[in-house]
Amino acid sequence: MTAMPRRAHLAIIAVCSLLGACAVLPTTAKVDVLEPTQARPAVAVVPEVGNGSLFQNASYRPLYETYRARMVGDIVNVTIVEKIAAKQASTSSVEKKGATSASVSAVPFLRADQLAKLSAAGTSANTFDGKGSTESSHNFVGTITATVIEVLPNGHLIISGEKQIGVNRNVELLRFSGQVDPTTIQPGNTVSSTLMANVRIEQRGRGAQADAQGIGWLAHFFLSILPI
């Protein structure tokens, strides 16, 4: 009768341990790239009028305008050039010293050799030195073709796109989104990421190669509960 409660207790501990392990499984950080990463231009439904004219409102686009992305579904070539460098250093130094002494020159009924034992002296010192340094550097260069997924009321374009390249069992994924002012778009519908707002860039790999670079769930569980 006493063995069953003990087994049940051990089973409860095992289940709790497994649940705790599942709670600390390694997770993949994800960048909030705007969805969807592609869009198709809306087709205006206009009744066909058999007037025999070459001009049709539904498909009109000025002939002599500079072709520049301005509608949902248009393509924008983004040159990604992101360089971030930060460095911080700090130094602190504190020093404090103190000294004190006391002696008795004369006491009734005591000889001079006995007075010498009544002196006292003390010293104290406190020194602190602290140094800290932090340095971070990131460099990301690449190109991606994105699609206009939304046109804001002020004319700015919300673009988003992704690129996937699969080789054998590995997949390289590049995702991008941001807000661009059409006036900064260069000929060829090219724009630099440094001229865009709310840029989101994600470059990640999937497959056996990416799995080999990650830590296992069991090791991650023990690292999460260790006090160091």
C-alpha positions as CSV (number, residue, x, y, z in Angstrom):
1,M,0.0,0.0,0.0
2,T,2.9,2.3,0.7
3,A,4.6,1.6,-2.7
4,M,1.8,3.0,-4.8
5,P,1.8,6.6,-3.4
6,R,5.6,6.7,-3.7
7,R,5.4,5.6,-7.4
8,A,2.6,8.2,-8.0
9,H,4.8,10.8,-6.4
10,L,7.7,10.0,-8.6
11,A,5.5,10.0,-11.7
12,I,4.2,13.5,-10.8
13,I,7.8,14.7,-10.4
14,A,8.7,13.2,-13.8
15,V,5.8,14.8,-15.5
16,C,6.6,18.2,-13.9
17,S,10.2,17.9,-15.0
18,L,9.1,17.2,-18.6
19,L,6.7,20.1,-18.6
20,G,9.4,22.3,-17.3
21,A,11.7,21.1,-20.0
22,C,9.1,21.9,-22.6
23,A,8.7,25.4,-21.2
24,V,12.4,26.2,-21.6
25,L,12.9,24.7,-25.0
26,P,15.1,26.8,-27.2
27,T,13.1,29.3,-29.2
28,T,14.1,31.0,-32.4
29,A,14.0,34.8,-32.3
30,K,11.8,36.2,-35.1
31,V,11.9,39.6,-36.7
32,D,8.5,41.3,-37.2
33,V,8.5,41.5,-41.0
34,L,5.3,42.8,-42.4
35,E,3.0,40.3,-43.9
36,P,2.2,39.4,-46.6
37,T,5.5,39.6,-48.4
38,Q,3.9,39.8,-51.8
39,A,0.7,41.5,-53.2
40,R,-1.1,41.7,-56.5
41,P,-2.5,44.9,-57.9
42,A,-6.3,45.2,-57.5
43,V,-8.1,44.9,-60.8
44,A,-10.8,47.6,-61.2
45,V,-14.1,46.2,-62.5
46,V,-15.2,48.5,-65.2
47,P,-18.1,47.7,-67.4
48,E,-17.0,47.2,-71.0
49,V,-18.3,49.9,-73.3
50,G,-18.2,49.0,-76.9
51,N,-17.4,52.5,-78.1
52,G,-14.6,51.5,-80.4
53,S,-12.1,53.9,-78.7
54,L,-8.5,53.0,-78.0
55,F,-8.6,54.8,-74.7
56,Q,-9.9,52.8,-71.7
57,N,-10.0,54.1,-68.2
58,A,-9.4,50.7,-66.6
59,S,-6.0,50.2,-68.1
60,Y,-4.8,53.9,-68.4
61,R,-1.3,54.8,-67.4
62,P,0.4,58.0,-68.7
63,L,2.8,57.3,-71.6
64,Y,5.4,60.0,-70.7
65,E,5.5,59.6,-67.0
66,T,8.7,58.4,-65.2
67,Y,7.9,54.8,-64.3
68,R,8.2,54.6,-60.6
69,A,6.7,52.2,-58.1
70,R,3.5,53.9,-56.7
71,M,0.8,51.2,-56.8
72,V,0.2,48.0,-54.9
73,G,1.9,45.2,-56.7
74,D,4.8,47.3,-58.1
75,I,8.3,46.1,-57.6
76,V,11.1,47.9,-55.7
77,N,14.7,46.9,-55.7
78,V,16.2,47.4,-52.3
79,T,20.0,47.7,-51.7
80,I,20.5,46.6,-48.1
81,V,23.4,48.5,-46.5
82,E,23.2,48.4,-42.7
83,K,26.2,49.2,-40.6
84,I,25.9,49.6,-36.9
85,A,28.8,50.2,-34.5
86,A,28.6,51.1,-30.8
87,K,31.3,51.4,-28.2
88,Q,31.2,52.4,-24.6
89,A,33.9,52.6,-22.0
90,S,33.9,53.7,-18.4
91,T,36.5,54.0,-15.6
92,S,36.0,54.6,-11.9
93,S,38.6,55.2,-9.2
94,V,38.1,55.9,-5.5
95,E,40.8,56.2,-2.9
96,K,40.6,57.1,0.8
97,K,43.2,57.1,3.5
98,G,43.2,58.0,7.2
99,A,45.6,57.9,10.1
100,T,45.2,58.6,13.8
101,S,47.5,58.4,16.9
102,A,47.2,59.2,20.6
103,S,49.7,59.3,23.5
104,V,49.7,60.2,27.2
105,S,52.5,62.5,28.3
106,A,52.1,62.4,32.1
107,V,50.1,60.5,34.7
108,P,50.5,60.7,38.4
109,F,52.3,57.9,40.2
110,L,53.5,56.3,36.9
111,R,57.0,56.1,35.6
112,A,58.1,57.1,32.1
113,D,58.6,53.5,30.9
114,Q,55.0,52.7,32.0
115,L,53.6,55.8,30.2
116,A,55.1,54.6,26.9
117,K,52.8,51.6,26.9
118,L,49.7,53.9,27.0
119,S,50.1,55.3,23.5
120,A,47.8,54.2,20.6
121,A,48.0,54.6,16.7
122,G,45.8,53.4,13.8
123,T,45.7,53.7,10.1
124,S,43.0,52.9,7.5
125,A,43.0,52.8,3.7
126,N,40.3,52.1,1.1
127,T,41.0,51.9,-2.6
128,F,38.6,51.0,-5.5
129,D,39.3,50.7,-9.2
130,G,36.7,49.8,-11.7
131,K,36.8,49.6,-15.5
132,G,34.2,48.6,-18.1
133,S,34.0,48.4,-21.8
134,T,31.3,47.4,-24.3
135,E,31.6,47.2,-28.0
136,S,29.2,46.0,-30.7
137,S,29.5,46.0,-34.5
138,H,27.1,44.8,-37.2
139,N,27.5,44.8,-41.0
140,F,24.8,43.6,-43.3
141,V,25.0,44.0,-47.1
142,G,22.7,42.5,-49.7
143,T,20.0,43.1,-52.3
144,I,16.3,42.0,-52.4
145,T,13.4,42.8,-54.6
146,A,10.3,43.7,-52.6
147,T,6.6,44.3,-53.5
148,V,4.5,47.3,-52.7
149,I,1.8,45.9,-50.3
150,E,0.2,49.2,-49.2
151,V,0.0,52.8,-50.2
152,L,-0.4,55.2,-47.3
153,P,-2.5,58.4,-47.5
154,N,0.6,60.6,-47.7
155,G,1.8,58.6,-50.7
156,H,4.5,56.6,-48.9
157,L,4.8,53.0,-49.8
158,I,4.9,50.0,-47.5
159,I,7.0,47.3,-49.2
160,S,7.8,43.7,-48.2
161,G,9.5,40.8,-49.8
162,E,11.4,37.6,-49.1
163,K,13.9,35.4,-50.9
164,Q,14.4,31.7,-50.3
165,I,17.3,29.7,-51.7
166,G,17.4,25.9,-51.2
167,V,20.5,23.8,-51.7
168,N,20.2,20.1,-50.9
169,R,18.6,20.0,-47.4
170,N,19.4,23.6,-46.4
171,V,17.3,26.7,-47.1
172,E,18.6,30.3,-46.8
173,L,15.8,32.8,-46.1
174,L,16.0,36.6,-46.4
175,R,13.0,38.6,-45.4
176,F,12.6,42.4,-45.6
177,S,10.0,45.1,-45.0
178,G,10.0,48.9,-44.6
179,Q,8.4,52.2,-45.5
180,V,9.8,54.3,-48.4
181,D,9.1,57.7,-49.7
182,P,8.6,57.5,-53.5
183,T,10.8,60.6,-54.1
184,T,13.9,58.6,-52.8
185,I,13.4,55.9,-55.4
186,Q,16.1,56.1,-58.0
187,P,15.9,55.2,-61.7
188,G,15.3,51.4,-62.1
189,N,13.1,51.4,-59.0
190,T,16.2,51.1,-56.8
191,V,16.3,52.5,-53.2
192,S,18.8,52.1,-50.4
193,S,17.7,50.7,-47.1
194,T,19.3,53.6,-45.3
195,L,16.7,55.9,-46.8
196,M,13.8,53.9,-45.5
197,A,11.9,53.9,-42.3
198,N,10.8,51.1,-40.0
199,V,13.2,48.6,-41.7
200,R,12.9,45.0,-40.7
201,I,15.5,42.5,-41.9
202,E,15.7,38.8,-41.2
203,Q,18.3,36.4,-42.5
204,R,18.0,32.9,-41.3
205,G,18.8,29.4,-42.3
206,R,16.7,26.2,-42.1
207,G,17.8,22.6,-42.4
208,A,20.5,20.4,-41.1
209,Q,23.2,23.1,-41.1
210,A,21.1,25.4,-39.0
211,D,20.1,22.6,-36.6
212,A,23.8,21.7,-36.1
213,Q,24.5,25.3,-34.9
214,G,21.8,25.2,-32.2
215,I,21.9,23.9,-28.7
216,G,19.8,20.8,-27.9
217,W,16.7,21.0,-25.8
218,L,18.1,18.9,-22.9
219,A,21.2,20.9,-22.6
220,H,19.1,24.1,-22.8
221,F,16.9,22.8,-20.0
222,F,19.9,22.1,-17.7
223,L,21.5,25.5,-18.5
224,S,18.2,27.2,-17.6
225,I,18.1,25.7,-14.1
226,L,21.8,26.0,-13.2
227,P,22.5,28.8,-10.8
228,I,25.5,30.0,-12.9
